[in-house]
Amino acid sequence: MTFHLGTLAFGAFIIALVSIVRSGLEIIAQHSKSHGNRVMACIASCLGCCVGCFESTLRFLNKNAYIDVAVHSTNFCTAAKNSFEFVVNAGVAVAALNGACSVIQVVGSLLVAVSGGLTTYLLVTGFSRYTSDLSPHYVADPSAVAIMAGVLCLGIGIVFMHTFDQCADTMLYTFTDNKKNTPQTLDQFAPDNLSKLVSEASSGNYHALQPSGAGTAVQDKQTASGLYHSS
């Protein structure tokens, strides 16, 4: 990790530089609008939108570039080029993974927050240690404590879900890199479920995501329908 501190700093500097440019364009747009210069405000807003899109893309490439640095120990520019090629070659699988991970992140974070808040509320309302006026640990407002606990749990859940997202991206990146550079070892290191999932996502066929029972039920239904129509 210490060997690549310069690489990490360089990637962070690029993101910071683009963010400063975007913020400057937003200030120019607001200043021009307040002084009645609608043309300049429109130009600055359009440029700010373009820079914002570029910043989002750059953040995504940055994440994959850091994965390439960890895998191949390359410099930032080479890693950024490799990550761009990865996104181009595995675009469908990347889009499917990001969509699934986004849903899991939102649901997981909310589940952790609700579970933590509800558990806290049950604790502070169900034990005399927190409900008795004579107790030094008496809680006067259980709802406020539960809400605060839920907010704290939400922050913890977001951190863990971001870690999950990073692990999923790393698995997909290493799988694609292994398939590209050393395909003869793919069956040795890659789990069968991951190989099947990526191949199905790349082809646009998501039947592999269904449980085995669901897939069998669909096939039985199609078979029965065909026999009915033939009769």
C-alpha positions as CSV (number, residue, x, y, z in Angstrom):
1,M,0.0,0.0,0.0
2,T,2.8,2.5,0.9
3,F,4.4,1.8,-2.5
4,H,1.4,3.2,-4.3
5,L,0.7,6.3,-2.1
6,G,1.7,8.5,-5.0
7,T,-0.8,6.7,-7.3
8,L,-3.6,7.1,-4.7
9,A,-2.8,10.8,-4.3
10,F,-2.6,11.4,-8.0
11,G,-6.1,9.9,-8.5
12,A,-7.5,11.9,-5.7
13,F,-5.9,15.1,-7.0
14,I,-7.6,14.6,-10.4
15,I,-11.0,14.2,-8.8
16,A,-10.4,17.2,-6.6
17,L,-9.3,19.3,-9.6
18,V,-12.4,18.4,-11.6
19,S,-14.6,19.2,-8.6
20,I,-13.0,22.6,-8.2
21,V,-13.7,23.3,-11.9
22,R,-17.3,22.2,-11.6
23,S,-17.8,24.4,-8.5
24,G,-16.3,27.4,-10.2
25,L,-18.6,27.0,-13.1
26,E,-21.6,26.8,-10.7
27,I,-20.5,30.0,-9.1
28,I,-20.1,31.7,-12.4
29,A,-23.6,30.6,-13.5
30,Q,-25.2,31.9,-10.3
31,H,-23.3,35.2,-10.5
32,S,-24.3,35.7,-14.1
33,K,-27.9,34.9,-13.4
34,S,-28.1,37.3,-10.5
35,H,-26.7,40.1,-12.7
36,G,-29.1,39.3,-15.6
37,N,-26.5,37.8,-18.0
38,R,-28.7,34.9,-19.1
39,V,-26.4,33.8,-21.9
40,M,-23.3,33.5,-19.7
41,A,-25.4,31.7,-17.1
42,C,-26.7,29.2,-19.7
43,I,-23.2,28.6,-21.0
44,A,-21.7,28.1,-17.5
45,S,-24.6,25.8,-16.5
46,C,-24.1,23.6,-19.6
47,L,-20.4,23.4,-19.0
48,G,-21.0,22.6,-15.4
49,C,-23.3,19.8,-16.4
50,C,-20.7,18.4,-18.8
51,V,-18.0,18.6,-16.2
52,G,-20.3,17.0,-13.6
53,C,-20.9,14.0,-16.0
54,F,-17.2,13.8,-16.6
55,E,-16.5,13.8,-12.9
56,S,-19.0,10.9,-12.3
57,T,-17.3,8.9,-15.1
58,L,-13.9,9.7,-13.7
59,R,-14.9,8.6,-10.2
60,F,-16.1,5.3,-11.6
61,L,-12.9,4.8,-13.6
62,N,-10.9,5.8,-10.6
63,K,-12.4,3.0,-8.5
64,N,-11.6,0.4,-11.2
65,A,-8.1,1.9,-11.7
66,Y,-7.3,1.4,-8.0
67,I,-8.4,-2.2,-8.4
68,D,-6.0,-2.6,-11.3
69,V,-3.2,-1.0,-9.3
70,A,-3.8,-3.6,-6.5
71,V,-3.9,-6.5,-9.0
72,H,-1.0,-5.6,-11.4
73,S,0.9,-2.9,-9.4
74,T,0.7,-0.5,-12.3
75,N,0.9,3.3,-12.3
76,F,-2.3,5.4,-12.3
77,C,-2.3,6.2,-16.1
78,T,-1.8,2.6,-17.1
79,A,-4.4,1.5,-14.6
80,A,-6.9,4.1,-15.9
81,K,-6.4,2.8,-19.4
82,N,-6.9,-0.8,-18.3
83,S,-10.0,0.1,-16.4
84,F,-11.5,1.9,-19.4
85,E,-10.9,-1.1,-21.6
86,F,-12.6,-3.2,-18.9
87,V,-15.7,-1.0,-18.9
88,V,-15.8,-1.1,-22.7
89,N,-15.4,-4.9,-23.0
90,A,-17.6,-5.9,-20.1
91,G,-20.1,-3.0,-20.2
92,V,-23.3,-5.2,-20.0
93,A,-22.0,-7.2,-17.0
94,V,-20.8,-4.0,-15.3
95,A,-24.2,-2.3,-15.8
96,A,-26.1,-5.4,-14.5
97,L,-23.8,-5.7,-11.5
98,N,-24.0,-1.9,-10.6
99,G,-27.8,-2.0,-10.9
100,A,-28.1,-5.1,-8.6
101,C,-25.5,-3.6,-6.1
102,S,-27.4,-0.3,-6.0
103,V,-30.6,-2.0,-5.0
104,I,-28.8,-4.2,-2.4
105,Q,-27.0,-1.1,-1.0
106,V,-30.2,0.8,-0.5
107,V,-32.2,-2.1,0.9
108,G,-29.3,-3.2,3.1
109,S,-28.6,0.2,4.6
110,L,-32.3,0.8,5.3
111,L,-32.6,-2.7,6.8
112,V,-29.7,-2.0,9.2
113,A,-31.1,1.4,10.2
114,V,-34.6,0.1,10.8
115,S,-33.4,-2.9,12.7
116,G,-31.1,-0.9,14.9
117,G,-33.7,1.8,15.6
118,L,-36.4,-0.7,16.4
119,T,-34.2,-2.8,18.6
120,T,-33.1,0.3,20.5
121,Y,-36.7,1.3,21.0
122,L,-37.7,-2.1,22.3
123,L,-34.8,-2.1,24.7
124,V,-35.4,1.4,26.2
125,T,-39.2,0.7,26.5
126,G,-39.0,-2.9,27.7
127,F,-36.5,-2.8,30.6
128,S,-37.1,-1.0,34.0
129,R,-33.5,0.2,33.9
130,Y,-34.5,2.6,31.2
131,T,-38.2,3.2,32.1
132,S,-38.0,3.7,35.8
133,D,-37.8,7.3,37.0
134,L,-35.5,6.2,39.9
135,S,-33.0,4.6,37.6
136,P,-29.8,6.6,36.7
137,H,-30.2,5.3,33.1
138,Y,-33.8,6.5,32.8
139,V,-34.7,7.5,29.2
140,A,-37.2,10.3,29.1
141,D,-37.8,10.2,25.3
142,P,-37.4,6.7,23.8
143,S,-38.4,7.8,20.4
144,A,-35.6,10.3,20.1
145,V,-33.1,7.7,21.3
146,A,-34.4,5.2,18.8
147,I,-34.2,7.7,16.0
148,M,-30.6,8.6,16.9
149,A,-29.7,5.0,17.0
150,G,-31.3,4.4,13.6
151,V,-29.3,7.3,12.1
152,L,-26.1,5.9,13.6
153,C,-27.0,2.4,12.2
154,L,-27.7,3.9,8.8
155,G,-24.2,5.4,8.7
156,I,-22.7,2.1,9.7
157,G,-24.8,0.2,7.2
158,I,-23.8,2.6,4.4
159,V,-20.1,2.0,5.1
160,F,-20.6,-1.8,5.0
161,M,-22.7,-1.6,1.8
162,H,-20.0,0.5,0.1
163,T,-17.5,-2.2,1.1
164,F,-19.8,-4.8,-0.3
165,D,-20.0,-2.8,-3.6
166,Q,-16.3,-2.5,-3.8
167,C,-15.8,-6.3,-3.2
168,A,-18.4,-7.0,-6.0
169,D,-16.6,-4.7,-8.4
170,T,-13.2,-6.3,-7.5
171,M,-14.5,-9.8,-8.1
172,L,-15.9,-8.8,-11.5
173,Y,-12.7,-7.0,-12.5
174,T,-10.4,-9.8,-11.5
175,F,-12.7,-12.4,-13.2
176,T,-12.6,-10.4,-16.5
177,D,-8.9,-9.8,-16.2
178,N,-8.3,-13.5,-15.6
179,K,-10.5,-14.4,-18.5
180,K,-8.6,-12.0,-20.8
181,N,-5.0,-12.7,-19.7
182,T,-5.0,-16.3,-18.4
183,P,-8.2,-18.0,-19.6
184,Q,-6.7,-21.5,-19.0
185,T,-6.8,-20.9,-15.3
186,L,-10.3,-19.5,-15.2
187,D,-12.0,-22.8,-14.3
188,Q,-9.4,-23.3,-11.5
189,F,-9.9,-20.1,-9.7
190,A,-13.4,-18.7,-10.6
191,P,-16.4,-20.2,-8.9
192,D,-18.9,-21.8,-11.3
193,N,-21.8,-19.5,-10.1
194,L,-19.7,-16.4,-10.9
195,S,-18.7,-17.7,-14.3
196,K,-22.3,-18.6,-15.1
197,L,-23.7,-15.2,-13.8
198,V,-21.2,-13.1,-15.8
199,S,-21.8,-15.1,-19.0
200,E,-25.5,-14.9,-18.7
201,A,-25.4,-11.1,-17.9
202,S,-23.1,-10.5,-20.9
203,S,-25.5,-12.3,-23.2
204,G,-28.5,-10.5,-21.8
205,N,-30.1,-13.8,-20.6
206,Y,-30.9,-13.7,-16.8
207,H,-32.4,-17.1,-16.4
208,A,-29.3,-18.0,-14.4
209,L,-30.4,-15.6,-11.7
210,Q,-33.6,-17.6,-11.1
211,P,-33.6,-20.3,-8.4
212,S,-33.5,-23.8,-9.8
213,G,-37.0,-24.5,-8.7
214,A,-38.3,-21.4,-10.5
215,G,-36.5,-22.3,-13.7
216,T,-37.9,-25.9,-13.5
217,A,-41.4,-24.5,-12.9
218,V,-41.1,-22.2,-15.9
219,Q,-39.9,-25.0,-18.2
220,D,-42.8,-27.3,-16.9
221,K,-45.3,-24.6,-17.6
222,Q,-44.0,-24.1,-21.1
223,T,-44.0,-27.8,-21.8
224,A,-47.6,-28.2,-20.5
225,S,-48.7,-25.2,-22.6
226,G,-47.2,-26.7,-25.7
227,L,-48.9,-30.1,-25.1
228,Y,-52.2,-28.3,-24.6
229,H,-52.0,-26.4,-27.9
230,S,-50.9,-29.4,-29.8
231,S,-53.9,-31.4,-28.6
